[in-house]
Amino acid sequence: MTHPKPNPSPQPETMADLTRRFSSSPIFIATGLATGCAATIVYLYIMICKRKNRQEETLREEAAQTSSHNFQDRVKMDHEEQIRKNLEDQSNAYLQREAARRQRQKHNEFLNESWQRAQRKRQEKKERTETHNHEQKDNNQQKASRTADHRDISHDKKWACSILGVNLRASPREIKRSYIKMIKKTHPDKASSINKATEAEFLEKAKLINVAYDIMKK
């Protein structure tokens, strides 16, 4: 009778055996794949976040530079606008001063011309008046001389009596009294106080009265 051989005692597994056994296990393989995928996802996420951060930093820097440039441009534009406004104000003020100066100059020229015209008119009026007076005086003298020439008044006592208002038989005293009375009525000073227009007429009458008195004295 044969006895069965006892089973040999199992050998303890080594680390290599365990590794080989677990590495060939589906669970291990799935776990490794999952871990690798997770690590890859995490790595990709980290890289995306870093890239996003870099882009954001780049955008912030660009925005800061743009804002700085815009601020500088705005300051420059404001400065140029202020300069342009100052130039416009100065130009407008200059134009207003020039317009006021031209207006004053025109007004002064108008006043000078008006004064000169008035002076010329007064001078012309004065000259016309003097010329008229001289002409009238000359005409009166010529008329008186013609009257004396046309009459032989040196012997016409009738005419002298009619001028003096006496008769031929009047005494020298009566003739003198009538002469004084008539000459007072036709005196040039009295005529000028009454009316300037009758002065020439009174002068002519006074001359005739003097001539008539001379005739009557002879």
Backbone torsions as a table, in degrees:
resi	resn	phi	psi	omega
1	MET	NA	128.4	-178.3
2	THR	-97.8	136.6	175.8
3	HIS	-90.8	140.7	176.9
4	PRO	-67.1	147.7	179.8
5	LYS	-78.0	132.7	179.1
6	PRO	-68.1	147.0	179.1
7	ASN	-66.8	133.4	177.9
8	PRO	-65.4	148.4	-179.6
9	SER	-69.0	136.8	-177.4
10	PRO	-66.0	140.7	178.7
11	GLN	-79.3	139.7	177.1
12	PRO	-65.8	139.4	-177.3
13	GLU	-77.3	140.7	178.2
14	THR	-87.9	173.7	-179.8
15	MET	-66.1	-34.0	179.5
16	ALA	-68.8	-37.2	178.4
17	ASP	-65.3	-43.2	179.5
18	LEU	-62.4	-41.3	-178.8
19	THR	-65.0	-43.0	-178.6
20	ARG	-64.4	-40.7	-177.7
21	ARG	-68.7	-43.2	-178.4
22	PHE	-72.5	-32.8	-179.2
23	SER	-69.1	-26.0	177.6
24	SER	-88.9	-3.3	-178.3
25	SER	-78.5	140.1	178.7
26	PRO	-62.7	-34.5	-179.4
27	ILE	-65.4	-42.5	179.6
28	PHE	-63.7	-42.6	179.9
29	ILE	-63.6	-42.7	179.4
30	ALA	-64.6	-40.8	179.0
31	THR	-63.6	-41.8	178.8
32	GLY	-64.0	-43.6	178.2
33	LEU	-61.8	-43.4	-180.0
34	ALA	-63.0	-42.0	180.0
35	THR	-64.4	-41.5	178.9
36	GLY	-64.6	-41.4	178.7
37	CYS	-64.8	-42.0	179.5
38	ALA	-62.9	-43.6	179.9
39	ALA	-63.6	-40.3	178.9
40	THR	-64.2	-41.0	179.2
41	ILE	-64.1	-43.7	179.3
42	VAL	-62.3	-42.4	-179.9
43	TYR	-63.2	-44.8	178.5
44	LEU	-63.1	-39.6	179.4
45	TYR	-63.1	-44.3	178.9
46	ILE	-61.5	-43.8	-179.7
47	MET	-63.7	-39.8	178.5
48	ILE	-64.6	-42.5	179.2
49	CYS	-62.7	-43.3	178.6
50	LYS	-62.7	-42.3	178.7
51	ARG	-63.7	-40.3	179.2
52	LYS	-64.5	-41.5	178.2
53	ASN	-62.9	-41.6	178.5
54	ARG	-63.3	-40.9	178.0
55	GLN	-63.6	-41.9	178.7
56	GLU	-63.9	-42.2	177.5
57	GLU	-62.5	-41.6	177.3
58	THR	-62.1	-42.6	178.4
59	LEU	-64.4	-40.7	178.2
60	ARG	-64.1	-42.4	177.8
61	GLU	-62.7	-44.6	178.0
62	GLU	-62.6	-41.1	178.7
63	ALA	-63.4	-40.8	178.7
64	ALA	-64.2	-44.4	177.8
65	GLN	-62.6	-44.1	178.5
66	THR	-61.9	-42.8	178.7
67	SER	-63.5	-40.4	177.8
68	SER	-63.9	-44.9	177.9
69	HIS	-63.0	-42.5	179.5
70	ASN	-63.5	-40.3	178.6
71	PHE	-63.9	-44.5	178.1
72	GLN	-63.7	-42.2	177.9
73	ASP	-63.0	-40.5	-180.0
74	ARG	-65.8	-41.3	177.0
75	VAL	-62.7	-42.3	179.1
76	LYS	-64.1	-43.5	179.0
77	MET	-64.2	-40.5	177.5
78	ASP	-63.0	-41.3	178.7
79	HIS	-63.7	-44.9	178.0
80	GLU	-63.8	-38.3	178.2
81	GLU	-65.3	-39.6	177.8
82	GLN	-65.4	-42.0	178.0
83	ILE	-62.3	-44.9	179.8
84	ARG	-62.4	-40.8	178.9
85	LYS	-65.3	-40.9	177.8
86	ASN	-63.1	-41.2	178.6
87	LEU	-64.2	-40.8	178.1
88	GLU	-64.2	-42.3	178.7
89	ASP	-62.8	-43.9	178.6
90	GLN	-63.2	-40.7	179.0
91	SER	-64.6	-43.4	178.6
92	ASN	-63.9	-41.3	178.2
93	ALA	-63.3	-41.0	178.6
94	TYR	-63.9	-43.0	179.1
95	LEU	-63.8	-39.5	178.3
96	GLN	-64.9	-42.3	177.9
97	ARG	-63.1	-41.7	179.3
98	GLU	-64.5	-40.8	178.8
99	ALA	-63.8	-42.7	178.5
100	ALA	-64.6	-39.2	179.3
101	ARG	-64.8	-44.4	178.6
102	ARG	-63.6	-37.9	179.2
103	GLN	-65.8	-43.0	176.8
104	ARG	-62.8	-40.4	179.4
105	GLN	-63.3	-44.2	177.8
106	LYS	-62.1	-41.1	180.0
107	HIS	-63.9	-42.6	178.4
108	ASN	-64.8	-41.2	177.0
109	GLU	-61.9	-40.6	178.3
110	PHE	-63.4	-42.4	178.9
111	LEU	-64.5	-41.8	178.7
112	ASN	-63.4	-44.0	178.6
113	GLU	-63.2	-41.1	178.7
114	SER	-63.6	-42.7	179.1
115	TRP	-64.1	-42.5	179.1
116	GLN	-64.7	-41.3	177.1
117	ARG	-61.8	-43.3	179.0
118	ALA	-63.1	-41.0	178.2
119	GLN	-62.9	-43.7	178.6
120	ARG	-62.7	-41.5	179.5
121	LYS	-63.9	-43.2	178.3
122	ARG	-63.6	-40.8	179.5
123	GLN	-65.2	-43.4	178.6
124	GLU	-63.6	-40.9	178.7
125	LYS	-64.2	-41.7	178.1
126	LYS	-63.0	-43.2	178.7
127	GLU	-64.1	-42.7	178.3
128	ARG	-62.4	-40.4	179.9
129	THR	-64.6	-45.3	179.2
130	GLU	-63.4	-42.8	178.9
131	THR	-62.3	-42.5	179.6
132	HIS	-64.0	-41.3	179.7
133	ASN	-64.6	-43.5	178.6
134	HIS	-63.0	-42.9	179.4
135	GLU	-63.6	-42.7	-179.9
136	GLN	-65.5	-39.3	178.3
137	LYS	-64.1	-43.5	178.2
138	ASP	-63.4	-40.4	179.5
139	ASN	-64.0	-40.8	179.5
140	ASN	-64.8	-42.3	178.3
141	GLN	-63.6	-43.0	178.5
142	GLN	-64.1	-38.1	179.5
143	LYS	-66.1	-41.8	179.6
144	ALA	-66.0	-41.3	178.9
145	SER	-66.0	-39.3	177.9
146	ARG	-64.6	-39.6	179.1
147	THR	-63.8	-42.1	179.4
148	ALA	-68.7	-34.5	179.4
149	ASP	-71.2	-41.1	-176.1
150	HIS	-71.5	-21.2	179.1
151	ARG	-108.8	141.6	172.6
152	ASP	-89.1	70.3	-171.2
153	ILE	-73.3	-11.4	179.0
154	SER	-68.3	-19.6	179.4
155	HIS	-124.4	3.1	-176.9
156	ASP	-95.7	81.2	-179.2
157	LYS	-72.0	-25.5	176.9
158	LYS	-63.0	-41.5	178.6
159	TRP	-65.3	-41.1	179.9
160	ALA	-64.5	-39.8	177.5
161	CYS	-63.6	-38.8	178.2
162	SER	-66.2	-32.5	178.5
163	ILE	-72.0	-43.7	-176.6
164	LEU	-83.4	-14.8	179.5
165	GLY	78.0	33.7	178.7
166	VAL	-127.5	171.9	177.1
167	ASN	-101.4	174.1	-174.8
168	LEU	-67.5	-26.2	-177.4
169	ARG	-93.5	13.3	-178.8
170	ALA	-70.7	146.3	179.3
171	SER	-77.2	160.4	177.8
172	PRO	-57.0	-33.1	179.0
173	ARG	-66.5	-43.0	178.6
174	GLU	-65.2	-39.1	179.1
175	ILE	-63.1	-43.2	-179.5
176	LYS	-65.4	-41.1	179.3
177	ARG	-63.4	-42.3	178.6
178	SER	-66.1	-38.2	178.2
179	TYR	-62.3	-46.4	-179.5
180	ILE	-62.4	-40.4	179.6
181	LYS	-63.6	-44.1	-178.7
182	MET	-70.0	-39.3	-177.3
183	ILE	-69.3	-30.7	176.4
184	LYS	-67.1	-35.8	180.0
185	LYS	-68.1	-32.7	-175.5
186	THR	-107.8	23.5	-179.3
187	HIS	-69.0	138.7	-178.2
188	PRO	-60.5	-35.3	179.7
189	ASP	-64.4	-40.7	177.6
190	LYS	-67.1	-38.2	179.4
191	ALA	-64.7	-41.5	-179.0
192	SER	-67.9	-31.6	177.8
193	SER	-73.5	-25.7	179.5
194	ILE	-84.8	-55.7	-175.7
195	ASN	-159.8	128.3	-179.7
196	LYS	-65.4	-29.7	-175.9
197	ALA	-69.8	-26.9	-177.4
198	THR	-92.7	3.6	-178.4
199	GLU	-62.8	-43.4	-179.7
200	ALA	-64.8	-38.7	179.0
201	GLU	-65.0	-40.9	179.3
202	PHE	-66.8	-36.3	177.4
203	LEU	-62.9	-43.1	178.7
204	GLU	-63.0	-43.0	178.3
205	LYS	-63.0	-38.9	179.3
206	ALA	-64.0	-40.1	177.2
207	LYS	-62.1	-44.5	179.5
208	LEU	-63.1	-38.3	179.4
209	ILE	-65.7	-41.2	178.2
210	ASN	-62.9	-41.6	178.6
211	VAL	-64.0	-42.7	-179.4
212	ALA	-64.7	-39.0	179.4
213	TYR	-66.6	-38.9	176.0
214	ASP	-61.0	-39.7	179.4
215	ILE	-64.5	-43.6	-176.6
216	MET	-71.4	-23.0	178.0
217	LYS	-75.0	-20.5	-177.7
218	LYS	-73.7	NA	NA
